[in-house]
């Protein structure tokens, strides 16, 4: 009954909640332009460190909850998959590929998630969601056709590896759930901090001392750590807790679409009619994903085991994080 009243109370603000949650993938779509235009060149490890560790420490200070027991090593594993490997690979692809292409190659993450979830969690996607996801993926793939003749192999492999790393981390997050009484904010802080601490020695050994930062680079790193990571991740997890998993999942294409639009508007990258058609398809799939399902009313969870099951209802909602 309590859950039903909460659901009814939140119904009037649902469009606003969807819009707020959509700000997360929109923000992640600006990562590539910020990386190439504001940050020091060829420093993917240092850039990943500056995005992860400050944001993680900030969220830890806000949540004021530390891991306990087995969650110390579980947080380290999740932090390595979702952050420690994902961020450097993501920025390596951003340095070597046009923004729209890097984002679109990375958007194959949901396909990895579907396979891993079927293998590890026994979850079977619905035909309708699969078709909508295929349309979205096809649409965003059209956005990068103009650059098909100038593919950077290392950049493409880095983008694919980053998507695979995040997908594996997403499935393991769903498999393990969350500790009783711990919310998404604290869990995200644990992972960002663990991932940042993993990146730090690698950045020092491979890239050497941190580069000198001018005002432009400082602004870029502040944006990535605060708006692009700490705030955006909080909005994303807040949306996952209040919207259906399908609704959140199909906000993901907004990230590569934003990257393409920013590349056109700010960087002078031309958009062909085929690319525009792809953007329409992907955006249409995003809209269908919002109106085609309703969040189920759930009873309150009374135990840590039930809470873990709640976290494991769907594995695709986190796959398009950027």
C-alpha positions in Angstrom: 0.0 0.0 0.0 2.8 2.4 0.8 4.5 1.6 -2.5 1.2 2.2 -4.3 0.7 5.6 -2.7 4.3 6.6 -3.5 3.7 5.5 -7.1 0.5 7.6 -7.3 2.2 10.6 -5.7 5.1 10.5 -8.2 3.0 10.0 -11.3 2.4 13.7 -11.9 6.1 14.4 -11.9 7.1 11.5 -14.1 7.8 13.5 -17.2 10.0 15.8 -15.2 11.8 12.8 -13.7 12.4 11.4 -17.2 13.8 14.7 -18.4 16.1 14.9 -15.3 17.4 11.4 -15.9 18.0 12.1 -19.5 20.4 14.8 -18.5 22.9 12.0 -17.6 23.4 10.5 -21.0 23.2 13.9 -22.6 26.1 15.0 -20.3 28.0 11.8 -21.2 27.6 12.7 -24.9 29.7 15.8 -24.3 32.7 13.8 -23.0 34.3 13.4 -26.4 34.2 17.1 -27.4 35.5 18.1 -23.9 38.3 15.6 -24.2 39.5 16.6 -27.6 39.0 20.4 -27.2 39.9 21.1 -23.6 42.2 18.4 -22.2 45.9 17.6 -22.7 46.5 15.3 -25.7 47.2 11.6 -25.4 46.7 11.3 -21.6 43.8 8.8 -21.4 44.9 7.4 -18.0 45.4 10.8 -16.3 42.1 11.9 -17.8 40.3 8.8 -16.5 41.9 9.4 -13.1 40.8 13.1 -12.9 37.3 12.1 -13.8 36.9 9.2 -11.4 38.8 9.9 -8.2 37.6 13.4 -7.3 34.0 12.4 -8.1 34.3 9.2 -6.0 35.7 11.0 -3.0 33.0 13.7 -3.3 30.2 11.0 -3.3 31.9 9.2 -0.4 31.9 12.5 1.6 28.2 13.0 0.8 27.1 9.4 1.5 29.3 8.8 4.5 29.1 5.0 4.1 32.1 2.7 3.6 32.1 -0.9 2.4 31.9 -3.7 5.0 33.0 -7.3 4.9 33.0 -8.8 1.4 32.0 -5.6 -0.1 35.6 -4.3 0.1 36.7 -6.8 -2.6 33.4 -6.6 -4.5 33.7 -2.9 -4.7 37.2 -3.2 -6.0 36.1 -5.7 -8.7 33.2 -3.5 -9.8 35.4 -0.4 -9.7 37.9 -2.1 -11.9 35.3 -3.1 -14.5 33.0 -0.1 -14.4 35.7 2.6 -13.9 39.3 1.5 -13.7 39.3 -0.2 -17.2 36.3 1.6 -18.7 37.4 5.2 -18.3 40.9 4.9 -19.7 39.6 2.8 -22.7 36.8 5.3 -23.2 39.2 8.3 -23.3 41.7 6.4 -25.5 38.8 5.9 -28.0 37.8 9.6 -27.6 41.4 10.7 -28.5 41.5 8.5 -31.6 38.0 8.7 -33.0 35.6 11.5 -33.9 33.2 12.0 -31.0 30.1 10.6 -32.7 31.9 7.5 -33.8 33.4 6.8 -30.4 30.1 7.1 -28.8 28.3 4.9 -31.3 30.9 2.1 -31.2 30.6 2.2 -27.4 26.8 1.9 -27.7 27.1 -1.8 -28.5 27.2 -2.2 -24.7 23.6 -3.4 -24.4 24.3 -6.2 -26.8 27.1 -7.4 -24.5 24.9 -7.1 -21.5 22.1 -9.2 -23.1 24.6 -12.0 -23.7 26.3 -11.8 -20.3 22.9 -11.6 -18.5 21.6 -14.6 -20.3 24.8 -16.5 -19.4 25.1 -15.4 -15.7 21.7 -14.3 -14.6 19.3 -16.3 -16.8 17.4 -13.2 -17.9 15.6 -13.4 -21.3 14.9 -10.1 -23.0 11.5 -9.5 -24.5 11.1 -9.4 -28.3 9.7 -5.9 -28.2 12.6 -4.5 -26.3 15.1 -6.3 -28.5 13.5 -4.9 -31.6 13.5 -1.4 -30.2 17.1 -1.8 -29.1 18.1 -3.0 -32.6 16.3 0.1 -34.2 18.2 2.4 -31.8 21.5 0.7 -32.5 20.9 0.8 -36.3 19.9 4.5 -36.1 23.0 5.5 -34.2 25.2 3.4 -36.5 24.1 5.5 -39.4 25.4 8.6 -37.8 29.0 7.5 -38.4 28.9 6.2 -41.9 30.6 9.3 -43.2 33.8 8.4 -41.4 33.8 4.7 -42.3 36.8 5.2 -44.7 39.0 6.6 -41.9 38.5 4.2 -39.1 41.2 4.1 -36.5 41.6 0.4 -35.5 43.1 1.1 -32.1 40.3 3.6 -31.3 37.6 1.2 -32.4 39.1 -1.7 -30.4 39.4 0.6 -27.3 35.7 1.7 -27.7 34.6 -2.0 -27.9 36.7 -3.0 -25.0 35.4 -0.1 -22.9 31.8 -1.3 -23.7 32.7 -4.9 -22.8 34.2 -3.8 -19.5 31.3 -1.7 -18.5 28.8 -4.4 -19.5 30.6 -7.1 -17.4 30.6 -4.7 -14.5 26.9 -4.0 -15.0 26.0 -7.7 -15.0 28.1 -8.3 -11.8 26.6 -5.3 -10.1 23.1 -6.8 -10.8 24.3 -10.3 -9.7 25.6 -9.1 -6.4 22.9 -6.4 -5.7 23.7 -3.9 -3.0 24.3 -4.3 0.8 21.3 -3.9 3.0 20.8 -0.2 3.7 23.2 1.1 1.1 21.9 3.3 -1.7 23.1 3.9 -5.3 25.0 7.0 -4.2 27.3 5.2 -1.8 27.8 2.2 -4.2 28.7 4.6 -7.0 31.2 6.4 -4.7 32.8 3.1 -3.8 33.3 2.2 -7.4 34.5 5.6 -8.6 37.1 5.7 -5.7 38.3 2.1 -6.3 38.6 2.7 -10.0 40.4 6.0 -9.5 42.9 4.4 -7.1 43.5 1.6 -9.7 44.2 4.1 -12.5 46.5 6.3 -10.4 49.7 4.1 -10.3 49.1 3.0 -14.0 48.9 6.7 -15.0 52.2 7.4 -13.2 54.0 4.4 -14.6 52.8 4.7 -18.2 52.3 8.4 -18.7 54.7 9.8 -16.2 54.2 12.9 -14.0 50.9 14.8 -14.4 50.9 17.4 -17.1 50.9 21.1 -16.4 47.3 22.3 -16.6 46.3 25.6 -18.0 42.9 27.3 -17.3 41.2 25.6 -20.2 42.3 22.1 -19.1 41.3 22.9 -15.5 37.8 23.8 -16.5 37.5 20.7 -18.6 38.6 18.4 -15.7 36.3 20.2 -13.3 33.4 19.7 -15.7 34.1 16.0 -16.2 34.5 15.3 -12.4 31.5 17.3 -11.2 28.8 17.6 -13.8 29.8 14.8 -16.1 30.4 12.2 -13.4 29.3 13.0 -9.9 26.0 14.8 -10.7 25.2 12.8 -13.9 25.7 9.4 -12.2 23.5 10.5 -9.3 20.8 11.5 -11.7 21.1 8.2 -13.5 20.9 6.0 -10.4 18.1 8.2 -9.0 16.1 7.6 -12.3 16.8 3.8 -12.2 15.3 3.7 -8.7 12.1 5.5 -9.8 11.5 4.6 -13.4 11.1 1.3 -15.1 14.3 -0.4 -16.3 13.1 -0.2 -19.9 12.4 3.5 -19.7 15.9 4.2 -18.4 17.6 1.9 -20.9 16.2 3.7 -23.9 17.5 7.0 -22.7 21.0 5.7 -23.6 20.9 6.6 -27.3 20.8 10.3 -26.2 24.5 10.0 -25.5 25.8 9.3 -29.0 23.2 11.6 -30.5 24.4 14.4 -28.2 28.0 13.7 -29.3 27.0 14.0 -32.9 25.1 17.2 -32.4 27.9 18.7 -30.4 30.4 17.7 -33.1 28.2 19.4 -35.7 27.3 22.6 -33.7 30.6 23.2 -31.9 33.3 21.4 -33.9 32.1 22.0 -37.5 31.6 18.3 -38.2 29.1 18.0 -41.1 26.0 15.8 -40.9 24.7 14.0 -44.0 21.1 13.2 -44.8 21.8 9.5 -43.9 23.2 10.6 -40.5 20.2 12.8 -39.9 17.9 9.8 -40.7 19.8 7.7 -38.2 19.4 10.3 -35.5 15.6 10.3 -36.2 15.5 6.5 -35.9 17.5 6.5 -32.7 15.5 9.3 -31.1 12.3 7.7 -32.1 13.4 4.5 -30.3 14.2 6.5 -27.3 10.7 8.0 -27.2 9.1 4.6 -27.8 11.1 3.2 -24.9 9.5 5.9 -22.7 5.9 5.5 -23.7 5.8 1.8 -24.3 6.0 0.5 -20.7 4.8 1.4 -17.2 6.8 1.0 -14.1 5.4 -1.9 -12.0 4.2 -1.2 -8.5 6.4 -3.1 -6.1 6.0 -4.1 -2.5 8.5 -2.7 0.0 11.6 -4.9 0.3 12.0 -6.3 3.8 15.4 -8.1 3.6 18.8 -7.9 2.1 18.0 -10.9 -0.1 14.9 -9.1 -1.5 16.9 -6.0 -2.0 19.4 -8.0 -4.1 16.5 -9.3 -6.2 15.3 -5.8 -6.8 18.7 -4.8 -8.1 18.7 -7.7 -10.4 15.4 -7.1 -12.2 17.1 -5.8 -15.3 20.7 -5.5 -16.5 20.4 -3.2 -19.4 19.5 0.0 -17.6 23.2 0.8 -16.8 24.8 -0.4 -20.0 24.9 3.0 -21.8 26.5 4.9 -19.0 29.2 7.3 -20.4 
